[in-house]
Amino acid sequence: MDFSGKVTIVTGGALGIGGGISRKFAEKGSKIVIADIDLDSANMNSKKIEDMGGKCEVIKTDVSKSEDIENMVKFTIEKYGRIDNLIQNAFSTGNFSEEFSGSAMKVSEEGWDKGIAMLQKAIFLGAKFAGKELIKNNGNIINISSVHGLLMSKNAIVYESGKSAVIGMTKQMACDFGPLGVRVNAICPGHIVTEKMEVRWKEMPKGLKFFEEQYPVRRTGVPEDIANGVAFLCSEEASFITGHSLVIDGGLSIQLQEDFGVDQAKYAQSHDVEFPY
Ligand SMILES: NC(=O)c1ccc[n+]([C@@H]2O[C@H](COP(=O)([O-])OP(=O)(O)OC[C@H]3O[C@@H](n4cnc5c(N)ncnc54)[C@H](O)[C@@H]3O)[C@@H](O)[C@H]2O)c1
């Protein structure tokens, strides 16, 4: 897999899954633009990339703002003259504020609008503003959804709706962009231990163990697991794949729920379990 001469934008590319994607694409030869709301972390990841011999530019971007996304595209063209891959990943675990949590009866209309602006509208805007440039290069759009786009958690109307919508939008955009030479795919990660999650799990290692037990492969994920999938979907090897949502979750979501429930109950009975929530 060689992305030499290519240019890749990663929204939320400073930390976590996006941080891993930025480094993976740089390792494969792509020039990178990290578009992130957190400039300090973005600059730190950019330095890691430059230290590896890669090329990386940073632009402060809030993906919930149309003008920021338009600016991100203009900036990339000014710096590198082209866009090959648009990786739409930005959303923080830190964004799970009170205003996005809860059922339809609890979440305010304002909270809904703010959450959906990041989770769904940003995906539309990215394609809208970068589309013309991607078409010139037979490029790729990758949208980061979640297992939460497939299976629903309670009290999470905003996140679950947003991540489900990403899967639908990916299929829809693949229909429009396919004839223009651009492929559009999504990834549905299971639990990925990012820098932020590492801090949380250090405080409750038995909670992480309980999570790991739920995965047929008996581990949770790391950003590189997702970065590998994104790189594959953007590669020539995947040139006949579009509109697909690739589940990368160590088998979490394939299990029959009755068996799964019984296994978890047995595990909890025989271990000193710390429940993550
Ligand atoms: N970590 C997981 O277990 C997991 C599982 C499934 C899906 N996801 C999805 O993967 C993506 C990344 O999650 P993560 O766990 O790596 O998060 P993270 O919090 O570790 O990193 C998110 C990055 O996005 C940036 N960001 C947040 N809001 C932004 C905004 N409005 N505009 C621009 N940048 C913004 C942050 O500054 C940070 O650099 C998200 O879309 C998330 O929903 C994560």
The ligand as an SDF file (V2000), in Angstrom:
LIG
                    3D

 44 48  0  0  0  0  0  0  0  0999 V2000
  -13.0260    5.1890   20.8040 N   0  0  0  0  0  0  0  0  0  0  0  0
  -14.0380    4.3810   20.5630 C   0  0  0  0  0  0  0  0  0  0  0  0
  -14.2390    3.3710   21.2760 O   0  0  0  0  0  0  0  0  0  0  0  0
  -14.9380    4.6080   19.3830 C   0  0  0  0  0  0  0  0  0  0  0  0
  -15.8010    3.5650   19.0000 C   0  0  0  0  0  0  0  0  0  0  0  0
  -16.6330    3.7600   17.9100 C   0  0  0  0  0  0  0  0  0  0  0  0
  -16.6010    4.9520   17.2020 C   0  0  0  0  0  0  0  0  0  0  0  0
  -15.7730    5.9500   17.6010 N   0  0  0  0  0  0  0  0  0  0  0  0
  -15.7860    7.1780   16.8090 C   0  0  0  0  0  0  0  0  0  0  0  0
  -14.4670    7.4430   16.3710 O   0  0  0  0  0  0  0  0  0  0  0  0
  -14.2600    8.8560   16.2590 C   0  0  0  0  0  0  0  0  0  0  0  0
  -13.0630    9.2710   17.0790 C   0  0  0  0  0  0  0  0  0  0  0  0
  -13.2780    8.9200   18.4370 O   0  0  0  0  0  0  0  0  0  0  0  0
  -12.0930    8.8200   19.4880 P   0  0  0  0  0  0  0  0  0  0  0  0
  -12.5170    7.8380   20.5080 O   0  0  0  0  0  0  0  0  0  0  0  0
  -10.8090    8.6690   18.7770 O   0  0  0  0  0  0  0  0  0  0  0  0
  -12.1980   10.2670   20.1610 O   0  0  0  0  0  0  0  0  0  0  0  0
  -11.0580   11.1530   20.8800 P   0  0  0  0  0  0  0  0  0  0  0  0
  -11.7900   12.0320   21.8180 O   0  0  0  0  0  0  0  0  0  0  0  0
   -9.9600   10.2930   21.4060 O   0  0  0  0  0  0  0  0  0  0  0  0
  -10.4860   12.0180   19.6790 O   0  0  0  0  0  0  0  0  0  0  0  0
  -11.3540   12.8370   18.9510 C   0  0  0  0  0  0  0  0  0  0  0  0
  -10.5830   13.9200   18.2100 C   0  0  0  0  0  0  0  0  0  0  0  0
  -11.5670   14.7410   17.5550 O   0  0  0  0  0  0  0  0  0  0  0  0
  -11.3720   16.1030   17.9190 C   0  0  0  0  0  0  0  0  0  0  0  0
  -12.6830   16.7980   17.9010 N   0  0  0  0  0  0  0  0  0  0  0  0
  -13.7150   16.6670   18.7820 C   0  0  0  0  0  0  0  0  0  0  0  0
  -14.7470   17.4560   18.4300 N   0  0  0  0  0  0  0  0  0  0  0  0
  -14.3590   18.1000   17.3050 C   0  0  0  0  0  0  0  0  0  0  0  0
  -14.9710   19.0540   16.4560 C   0  0  0  0  0  0  0  0  0  0  0  0
  -16.2100   19.5260   16.7090 N   0  0  0  0  0  0  0  0  0  0  0  0
  -14.2960   19.4960   15.3730 N   0  0  0  0  0  0  0  0  0  0  0  0
  -13.0330   19.0340   15.1020 C   0  0  0  0  0  0  0  0  0  0  0  0
  -12.3920   18.1550   15.8850 N   0  0  0  0  0  0  0  0  0  0  0  0
  -13.0400   17.6880   16.9550 C   0  0  0  0  0  0  0  0  0  0  0  0
  -10.7310   16.0550   19.3010 C   0  0  0  0  0  0  0  0  0  0  0  0
  -10.0430   17.2540   19.6060 O   0  0  0  0  0  0  0  0  0  0  0  0
   -9.8120   14.8410   19.1730 C   0  0  0  0  0  0  0  0  0  0  0  0
   -8.5750   15.1690   18.6020 O   0  0  0  0  0  0  0  0  0  0  0  0
  -15.5830    9.4950   16.6970 C   0  0  0  0  0  0  0  0  0  0  0  0
  -16.3750    9.7450   15.5610 O   0  0  0  0  0  0  0  0  0  0  0  0
  -16.2120    8.4240   17.5720 C   0  0  0  0  0  0  0  0  0  0  0  0
  -17.5990    8.5560   17.6440 O   0  0  0  0  0  0  0  0  0  0  0  0
  -14.9500    5.8090   18.6710 C   0  0  0  0  0  0  0  0  0  0  0  0
  1  2  1  0
  2  3  2  0
  2  4  1  0
  4  5  1  0
  4 44  2  0
  5  6  2  0
  6  7  1  0
  7  8  2  0
  8  9  1  0
  8 44  1  0
  9 10  1  0
  9 42  1  0
 10 11  1  0
 11 12  1  0
 11 40  1  0
 12 13  1  0
 13 14  1  0
 14 15  2  0
 14 16  1  0
 14 17  1  0
 17 18  1  0
 18 19  2  0
 18 20  1  0
 18 21  1  0
 21 22  1  0
 22 23  1  0
 23 24  1  0
 23 38  1  0
 24 25  1  0
 25 26  1  0
 25 36  1  0
 26 27  1  0
 26 35  1  0
 27 28  2  0
 28 29  1  0
 29 30  1  0
 29 35  2  0
 30 31  1  0
 30 32  2  0
 32 33  1  0
 33 34  2  0
 34 35  1  0
 36 37  1  0
 36 38  1  0
 38 39  1  0
 40 41  1  0
 40 42  1  0
 42 43  1  0
M  CHG  2   8   1  16  -1
M  END
$$$$
